[in-house]
């Protein structure tokens, strides 16, 4: 009886990326997903946030999984619904899923770092060559008519939503996470409106005090 070699390389099939649909089928699936997203947007605008969540989830079901930007939009929209419903933990989870999808497109800013030796708006730290998986996701981004600048804008929106949700969850760990998110929003390539920037700066100033208070046992307060 043969024994498995612990040093054996994984089967190539297991390392294969997501199934890439033929162009016509990809377009059809994306069109169907976008149509459902548009319907969900209307439901959101009417204030029916639970119904909007269901609509965005239906859009996710038809969106090709490798079109990470389009997936991230839907996840971020779901986070917005949970915020409206004051479902803070669900909002954190959905916003995190959106951010993870965007990091697969542009891992260079996954740690919110910027190369100080390469100045210029919208340019993240360069980390070696683009691997095959990232290239696949970037190709999908281009085919769907989006740009890396769109990725930065959506990451800003998703970070804002997660920061607000973490802040509302409360407790030391969530407050620290909110502070991390807010601080990341003040670094390039973030694209904050002047109103959002003021709110973020105010939160960054306020949160350290809240963190200190969160360390104090409730029976001592």
Secondary structure, 3 states (H helix, E strand, C coil): CCCCCCCCCCCHHHHCCCCCCCHHHHHHHHHHHHHHHHHHHHHHHCCCHHHHHHHHHHHHHHCCCCCHHHHHHHHHHHHHHHHHCCCHHHHHHHHHHHHHHHHHHCHHHCCCCCCCCCCCCCCCCCCCCCCHHHHHHHHHHHHCCCCHHHHHHHHHHHHHHHHHHHHHHCCHHHHHHHHHHHHHHCCCCCCCCHHHHHHHHHHHHHHHHHHHHHCCCHHHC
